[in-house]
Amino acid sequence: MIHPAPAVRPRTADVAVIGSGLGAVAAALAAARAGRSVVLAARHHRLGGQATTQLVPALDEHPHVETGGVSASYRAFRDLVRARYDGPANPGGGWVSRLCFEPAAAEHALRALLAPHVASGRLEILTGLTPRSVRREGARLTSVRLSAACDGAPVTELSAEVFCDATESGDLLPLAGTPWVVGSEGRDAHGESLALPGGPHPGAVQSCTVGFVVEHTPAAASYAGPAPDGYEQWRERQPFTLEIAGWDDRTHRYRMFEDGPDGHPPFWTYRRLRDGAALGGPDAALINWAGNDYADLSSIDHPGQAYTEAKRLSAAFLHWLRTECPRDDGGHGYPGLTLAPGIAGTPDGYAEEPYLRESRRLRTPAPVRQQDLEPVPGQARAANRTDSGGLAMYHMDLHSRVGHPASAYAPTAPFQVPLASLVATEPDNLLAAAKNLAATQVAASAYRVHHGEWAVGEAAGALAAQSCLRSLAPGRLVGDRRELTLLQTRLAADGVPLAWTLDVPPGDPRFVAVQLLAAAGALTGRRAAELNVRPQDPADEAERRALHSAAARLFGDPDGTAIPTPPPADPALGWGDLAVGLVGRVQDALRPLAPVTRAPHA
């Protein structure tokens, strides 16, 4: 029997964003905010990735998150989640994060952020679609074909000027013929101490986890049923335990509902998503622990099988918690732990997709490396990137890798999202917008968490929009200092920090100027040694010279001849006010670069 070809539904936009997660939402939001037409093509019907379908709505963030180091839009997302609960700052009360909540709150917040752009017609959201093939014309990607999983489903052909790959696994990279890498590059490639010896090791992909949500209802305790297939093997191999190897080379011991013998807080409240005492009803917690980290198969090479087996592992861990886990009061097992499908948003209480700690990543000559994120002696920040498009901060946290069970860890200094790391070498209009930026496995492990993925996506969306506006391929735009300054000005004006300056928040009238000059290298002396730059304090002569040099750099004028040296400043004038004056001069000089209308890429 000959089956008719599936119908093709065309869609066209300035910017196409492919993906369902936080990077995808942030990219679509940034591009639409810049006035571009955007189509967001999502695999899942729920948006949010880590915070929803992957069941990690306990945000992994940095210690400054409540006061700085994230963009205005990410803060709006957090504020909307809290508003859903009408009061509690941490609705789940989980101790892994300052904000733990139920997945539905994340979905509601993300949809609310996108809603004005949908209503305006700038943004169209398509769900249930997976990329299947692409069309290229020379160095450019012209369209992506997407469809549902079932045979014969209608095909959506999405054409755009710029494409953002915000998929969880970097799915567009192999389809588009983009150079990519996965697994460990190996220590020989970049001299990273956390990389695997020798190398490369493309199969050594980090573990994935199929989390699940359980409620604790002791009165509803019931027979746990027979042990799942492979239970004994999993129990001994993982192993199943409430003890975990700490980053301080000590074993951390936990109890279920009480503080552990070492003083550690309870296992139950680690990733608790619902605090029943504060919100009413039973407690509910996410179980995402070393016990159900799955590293037998690569989630990139064998996605379906890895998900199936990781889910079996999680079922086995739940059985252990219900039957053999040491009780705080003696005995074994907590049969009152029951799966909570209503909170998880799935039929069985398990994650709709695995939490992936690793993606295919852009392969470029100069990826972000471990050394680029490490603390610099005498400095409060990691090495400065003048092409910054956002901020992140998280330790380099490598879970077990396929074939290599040991985890690895190293601290970072507060770092940036380099715009160059988002640009594919080919095709020239494809951008990374999630965990797939050009970074080594080690460095990418610090970008992969919630606010890091958001920062990457937001930077990619803004770059895509500016690429359309200026009729320049993204790589050419980032490589042209004046064009880059226009883009960074737009980012800062939208509340995206480019450098770590905690005491100059987005609402401060000096914010844009301070961000531009700090990213361009103006921080010296004491202002480089701490995250507060004290903008109201006067600048000494060396700091004035550094500010002027940074302003010249913004204009693409390393000699400083196009930006006149300002007259001697009032000694009492604050550093931040000097920055405002200098950036005003730069903006005046750049004014002839008026925005152009949308046109094909040059």
C-alpha positions in Angstrom: 0.0 0.0 0.0 1.3 3.5 -0.9 0.8 6.0 1.9 0.3 9.6 0.8 3.0 12.0 1.9 2.1 13.9 5.0 0.8 17.4 4.6 3.4 20.2 5.0 2.4 23.3 6.9 4.7 26.3 6.3 5.6 28.8 9.0 7.9 31.8 8.6 9.5 34.1 11.2 12.5 36.3 11.7 13.7 34.0 14.5 12.9 30.3 14.9 13.5 28.8 18.4 13.5 25.0 18.6 13.1 23.6 22.1 10.9 23.4 25.1 13.1 24.3 28.0 14.2 27.4 29.9 16.7 28.4 27.2 14.0 28.2 24.6 11.6 30.4 26.6 14.3 32.9 27.3 15.4 33.0 23.7 11.9 33.5 22.4 11.2 36.1 25.0 14.3 38.1 24.1 13.8 38.0 20.4 10.1 39.0 20.6 11.0 41.7 23.1 13.3 43.2 20.5 10.4 43.4 18.0 11.2 40.4 15.9 8.6 37.8 14.7 9.3 34.5 16.5 8.1 30.9 16.2 8.8 28.7 19.2 8.6 25.1 18.2 8.5 22.9 21.3 8.8 19.2 21.6 6.6 19.0 24.7 3.2 20.5 25.4 4.5 21.9 28.7 7.2 24.5 28.5 10.0 24.7 31.1 12.3 21.7 30.6 14.3 21.4 33.9 11.5 23.1 35.8 8.6 21.1 34.4 9.0 18.0 32.2 12.4 17.1 33.7 11.0 17.5 37.2 13.7 19.7 38.7 11.6 22.7 40.0 14.0 23.2 42.8 16.2 25.9 41.2 20.0 25.3 41.2 21.3 28.8 41.6 24.1 30.9 43.0 24.3 32.5 46.4 23.7 36.1 45.1 20.5 35.3 43.2 18.1 37.2 45.5 20.0 40.5 44.9 21.9 40.3 41.6 23.7 38.2 39.0 20.6 37.4 37.0 18.6 39.2 34.4 15.4 41.1 34.9 13.4 38.5 33.0 14.8 35.6 35.1 13.9 37.6 38.2 10.4 38.1 36.8 10.1 34.4 36.3 11.0 33.8 40.0 8.6 36.5 41.1 5.7 35.0 39.2 6.4 31.6 40.7 6.2 33.1 44.2 3.1 35.1 43.3 1.4 31.8 42.4 1.6 30.9 46.1 0.6 34.3 47.5 3.2 34.6 50.2 5.9 32.0 50.9 9.3 32.9 49.6 10.1 29.2 49.3 6.9 27.3 48.9 8.5 23.9 49.1 10.9 24.7 51.9 13.6 22.6 50.2 17.1 23.4 51.4 18.9 22.8 48.1 17.5 26.1 46.8 16.0 29.4 47.9 13.0 28.6 45.6 11.4 25.1 45.4 7.9 24.8 44.0 5.6 22.5 42.0 6.0 22.2 38.2 2.6 23.8 37.5 3.8 27.1 39.0 6.7 27.2 36.6 4.5 26.5 33.6 2.1 29.2 34.7 4.9 31.7 35.1 6.5 31.0 31.8 3.3 31.2 29.9 2.5 34.6 31.6 5.9 36.0 30.5 5.3 35.0 26.9 1.6 35.9 26.8 1.9 39.6 25.8 4.1 38.6 22.8 1.6 35.9 21.8 -1.2 38.5 22.1 0.7 41.0 20.0 1.2 38.5 17.2 5.0 38.6 17.5 5.2 35.1 19.0 3.6 31.9 17.9 4.1 28.8 20.0 3.8 25.3 18.4 4.0 22.3 20.7 4.4 18.5 20.2 7.0 18.9 17.4 10.5 17.4 17.0 13.0 18.5 14.3 13.4 15.8 11.6 15.4 17.5 8.8 16.7 20.8 7.7 17.3 22.7 4.4 20.5 24.6 3.7 21.5 27.0 1.0 25.3 27.2 1.1 26.4 28.5 4.5 22.9 29.3 5.6 20.1 27.3 7.2 16.8 28.1 5.5 14.3 25.9 7.2 13.7 23.1 9.7 11.1 20.4 9.2 9.4 19.3 12.4 6.7 16.7 13.1 5.1 14.7 15.9 6.4 11.3 16.7 3.6 9.4 15.0 3.9 8.2 11.3 2.0 10.3 8.8 1.7 13.3 11.1 1.6 16.7 9.4 5.0 18.3 8.9 5.7 21.9 9.8 8.3 23.6 7.7 9.7 26.5 9.7 11.6 29.1 7.7 13.5 31.9 9.4 16.4 34.3 9.2 18.1 33.0 12.3 17.6 29.7 14.2 18.2 29.1 17.9 18.8 25.4 18.9 17.4 25.3 22.4 16.7 21.5 22.4 17.8 19.5 25.4 20.4 17.4 23.4 21.5 19.9 20.7 19.3 18.1 18.2 19.7 20.6 15.4 23.5 20.3 15.4 23.9 17.0 13.6 20.9 17.7 11.3 22.4 21.0 10.2 25.9 19.6 9.6 27.3 21.7 12.4 30.6 20.6 14.0 29.8 19.3 17.5 31.2 17.4 20.4 29.9 15.4 23.3 31.4 13.6 26.2 34.8 14.5 27.6 37.3 16.2 25.3 40.0 14.6 27.5 42.7 16.2 29.4 45.1 16.3 26.4 42.8 18.8 24.6 42.9 21.8 26.9 44.8 20.7 30.0 41.7 20.7 32.3 42.3 18.8 35.5 38.6 17.6 35.7 38.6 16.2 32.2 39.2 12.5 31.8 42.8 11.4 31.2 44.0 11.3 27.6 41.0 11.6 25.3 38.8 12.3 23.6 36.0 10.1 25.3 32.8 10.9 23.3 30.9 8.1 25.0 31.6 9.4 28.5 28.4 11.4 28.8 27.2 12.5 32.2 24.5 10.6 34.0 20.8 11.5 33.5 18.1 11.2 36.1 14.4 10.4 35.8 13.1 12.1 38.9 9.8 11.4 40.6 7.6 13.2 43.1 6.3 11.5 46.2 3.9 12.6 49.0 4.3 11.5 52.5 1.0 10.2 53.9 1.8 7.7 56.7 -1.9 6.9 57.3 -2.1 5.7 53.7 0.8 3.3 54.0 0.3 0.2 52.0 2.1 -2.9 50.7 4.9 -1.8 48.4 4.4 -4.7 46.0 7.1 -7.0 44.6 10.6 -5.6 44.0 11.1 -4.3 40.4 13.2 -6.4 38.0 16.8 -5.8 38.6 16.2 -4.4 42.1 19.0 -6.2 43.9 21.5 -5.4 41.2 20.6 -1.7 41.4 20.6 -1.6 45.2 24.1 -2.9 45.4 25.6 -1.1 42.4 24.4 2.4 42.9 24.3 1.8 45.9 20.9 2.8 47.5 21.7 4.8 50.6 21.1 8.1 52.4 24.8 8.6 52.5 26.5 10.5 49.8 30.1 11.4 49.0 30.6 15.1 49.6 32.7 17.5 47.7 34.9 17.9 50.8 36.1 14.3 50.5 33.9 13.2 53.4 30.8 11.0 53.5 27.7 13.0 54.4 25.2 11.0 56.3 21.5 11.9 56.3 18.3 10.7 58.0 14.9 10.8 56.4 12.9 13.4 58.5 15.5 14.4 61.1 18.9 16.0 61.0 21.6 13.5 60.2 24.3 12.4 62.6 26.7 14.9 61.1 24.2 17.8 61.4 23.0 17.7 57.8 19.3 18.6 57.3 16.8 15.9 56.4 16.9 14.0 53.1 13.1 14.6 52.8 13.5 18.4 52.7 16.4 18.3 50.3 14.2 18.9 47.2 10.8 19.3 48.9 8.5 21.0 46.4 5.5 21.5 48.7 5.6 22.3 52.4 2.3 20.9 53.7 2.6 22.8 57.0 2.7 26.1 55.1 0.4 25.3 52.2 -2.0 22.7 53.6 -2.2 19.1 52.5 0.6 16.6 52.6 4.3 17.3 51.9 5.6 16.5 48.5 9.2 16.0 47.5 11.2 15.5 44.3 13.6 12.5 44.5 16.7 13.3 42.5 19.6 11.8 44.3 22.8 9.9 43.7 20.8 6.7 44.2 18.8 7.3 41.0 21.5 8.8 38.8 21.7 6.7 35.7 25.1 6.3 33.8 24.9 2.9 32.1 24.1 4.3 28.7 24.6 7.6 27.0 21.4 9.7 27.0 22.7 11.2 23.7 23.5 8.0 21.8 20.6 5.9 23.2 17.9 8.4 24.4 14.9 6.1 24.4 16.7 3.2 26.1 18.4 5.4 28.6 15.1 6.9 29.6 13.5 3.5 30.0 16.3 2.1 32.1 16.7 5.3 34.2 13.0 5.1 35.0 13.4 1.5 36.1 16.3 2.6 38.3 14.1 5.2 39.9 11.3 2.7 40.5 13.8 0.5 42.2 15.1 3.4 44.4 11.5 4.2 45.4 11.0 0.5 46.4 14.1 0.7 48.6 12.8 3.9 50.2 9.5 2.2 51.0 10.9 -1.1 52.2 14.5 -1.0 53.2 15.6 2.6 53.9 16.7 2.9 57.6 14.0 4.7 59.6 14.8 7.5 61.9 13.0 5.6 64.7 14.6 2.3 64.0 13.4 -0.4 61.6 13.2 -0.1 57.8 11.1 1.5 55.1 8.6 4.3 54.7 5.6 2.7 53.0 3.7 6.0 53.3 5.8 7.4 50.4 3.4 7.4 47.5 3.8 8.7 43.9 2.2 12.0 43.2 1.1 12.2 39.6 -1.0 15.3 40.1 2.0 17.3 41.2 4.5 15.8 38.7 2.0 16.5 35.9 2.4 13.0 34.5 0.2 9.9 34.6 2.5 8.0 37.0 4.5 10.6 39.0 7.8 10.1 37.1 9.4 12.8 34.9 8.1 13.1 31.4 11.7 13.2 30.2 15.1 12.6 31.9 17.0 15.5 33.5 19.9 15.8 31.1 23.2 17.1 32.5 24.8 17.2 29.1 24.1 18.0 25.5 25.8 18.0 22.2 27.9 21.2 22.2 29.2 23.5 19.5 32.7 22.6 18.4 34.8 25.7 17.9 38.5 26.5 18.0 38.2 28.3 21.4 35.5 26.8 23.6 35.0 28.0 27.2 37.3 25.9 29.4 37.7 25.0 33.0 40.5 27.6 33.3 38.2 30.4 32.0 35.8 29.9 35.0 38.3 29.3 37.8 39.0 32.0 40.5 41.7 34.5 39.5 44.1 35.4 42.4 43.2 38.9 43.7 40.0 39.1 41.6 36.4 38.6 42.5 35.4 37.4 39.1 36.5 34.9 36.5 38.5 36.1 33.6 36.6 38.9 31.9 34.9 38.4 28.5 34.5 41.6 26.5 31.8 39.9 24.4 29.6 39.1 27.4 25.9 38.5 26.8 24.9 37.6 30.4 26.0 36.1 33.7 26.0 32.8 35.5 27.6 31.2 38.5 27.7 27.6 39.6 30.4 25.2 40.5 31.8 22.8 37.8 29.7 19.8 38.9 30.4 16.6 36.9 28.3 13.6 37.9 29.3 10.1 37.0 30.0 9.6 33.3 29.3 6.5 31.2 32.2 4.1 31.9 33.6 6.5 34.5 31.7 6.3 37.8 33.7 8.9 39.8 32.2 12.4 40.0 34.3 15.6 39.8 33.9 19.1 41.3 35.7 22.4 41.3 34.6 25.9 42.4 34.2 28.8 40.0 34.3 32.5 40.3 31.3 34.5 39.0 31.5 34.2 35.2 29.9 35.4 32.0 28.2 34.0 28.9 30.5 34.9 25.9 28.4 35.7 22.9 31.1 34.0 20.6 30.3 30.7 22.4 26.8 30.8 21.0 27.7 31.1 17.3 28.0 28.0 15.1 30.9 27.9 12.7 28.3 26.6 10.1 25.7 27.2 9.2 26.3 30.9 9.9 22.8 31.7 11.1 22.5 28.9 13.8 22.9 29.8 17.5 23.2 27.6 20.6 20.5 28.6 23.1 20.7 26.1 25.9 23.3 23.6 27.3 24.8 23.3 23.8 27.1 26.4 23.8 30.7 26.0 22.8 32.1 24.9 26.1 34.1 21.8 27.2 32.3 19.1 29.1 33.9 20.5 32.3 32.9 24.2 31.7 29.5 23.3 30.4 28.7 21.6 33.7 28.7 25.0 35.3 26.3 26.5 32.7 23.8 23.7 32.7 21.7 24.8 35.7 18.5 26.8 35.5 19.7 30.4 35.5 22.7 29.5 33.4 20.5 28.0 30.7 18.2 31.0 30.9 21.2 33.4 30.4 22.5 31.4 27.4 19.0 31.4 25.8 18.4 35.1 26.5 21.7 36.1 25.0 21.0 33.9 21.9 17.6 35.4 21.4 18.9 38.9 21.6 21.8 38.1 19.2 19.3 36.5 16.8 17.1 39.6 16.9 20.0 42.0 16.4 21.3 39.9 13.5 17.9 40.3 11.8 17.8 44.0 12.6 21.3 44.8 11.4 21.2 42.3 8.4 24.4 40.7 9.6 25.1 37.1 10.3 25.6 36.5 14.1 29.3 35.7 13.8 30.0 38.9 11.8 28.0 41.0 14.3 29.9 39.6 17.4 33.2 40.1 15.5 32.5 43.8 14.8 33.2 45.8 18.0 30.7 48.6 17.2 27.9 46.2 16.3 28.7 44.2 19.5 28.4 47.4 21.5 24.9 48.1 20.0 23.9 44.6 21.0 25.3 44.8 24.5 23.6 48.2 24.9 20.2 46.6 24.0 20.8 43.7 26.4 21.7 46.0 29.3 18.7 48.3 28.5 16.5 45.1 28.9 18.0 44.4 32.3 20.6 41.8 31.3 23.8 42.2 33.4 27.0 41.8 31.4 29.4 42.0 34.4 29.2 41.2 38.1 28.4 44.5 39.8 26.0 43.6 42.6 25.4 47.2 43.9 24.3 48.5 40.5 20.9 46.8 39.9 18.9 47.1 36.6 16.8 49.9 38.1 19.8 52.1 38.8 20.1 54.9 36.2 23.8 54.0 35.9 23.2 50.4 35.1 23.6 50.4 31.3 26.8 52.5 31.4 28.4 50.5 34.3 27.6 47.2 32.6 29.0 48.2 29.2 32.3 49.6 30.7 32.7 46.9 33.2 32.4 44.2 30.5 34.8 46.2 28.4 37.5 45.9 31.1 37.0 49.0 33.3 37.2 47.3 36.6 40.6 47.7 38.2 42.1 47.8 41.7 39.6 47.4 44.6 36.6 47.4 42.1 38.1 44.3 40.5 38.7 42.6 43.9 35.0 42.6 45.0 31.6 42.3 43.4 30.4 45.6 44.7 31.9 48.4 42.6 30.7 51.3 44.9 29.7 53.6 42.0 29.2 56.6 44.2 32.9 56.6 45.3 35.3 58.9 43.4 37.6 57.4 40.8 41.3 57.9 41.1 43.5 58.7 38.1 44.2 55.1 37.3 40.5 54.3 37.4 39.7 57.2 35.1 42.2 56.0 32.6 40.7 52.5 32.8 37.3 53.9 32.2 38.4 55.9 29.2 40.2 52.9 27.7 37.1 50.8 28.1 35.0 53.4 26.4 37.4 53.5 23.5 37.2 49.7 23.3 33.4 49.9 23.1 33.8 52.1 20.0 36.3 49.8 18.4 39.0 52.4 19.0 41.8 50.8 21.0 44.0 54.0 20.6 41.2 56.1 22.2 41.4 58.8 19.5 37.8 58.8 18.5 36.5 59.2 22.0 38.0 62.5 23.3 39.6 62.4 26.7 37.2 64.0 29.1 38.3 67.2 30.9 39.7 66.8 34.4 36.9 65.4 36.5 35.6 66.9 39.7 37.4 64.8 42.4 34.1 64.3 44.1 32.4 62.8 41.0 31.5 59.2 41.5 33.0 56.4 39.4 29.5 55.5 38.2 28.7 59.0 37.0 32.0 59.1 35.1 30.9 55.9 33.4 27.6 57.5 32.4 29.3 60.4 30.8 31.8 58.3 28.9 29.1 55.9 27.6 27.1 59.0 26.5 30.1 60.0 24.3 30.2 56.4 22.9 26.5 56.4 22.1 26.8 59.8 20.4 29.7 58.5 18.3 27.7 55.4 17.3 24.5 57.3 16.5 25.2 57.2 12.7 24.8 53.5 12.9 21.1 53.8 12.6 19.0 50.6 12.7 18.3 49.2 9.2 15.1 47.5 8.1 14.9 43.8 7.9 16.7 42.4 4.9 18.5 39.1 3.9 21.8 38.5 5.6 24.8 40.1 4.0 
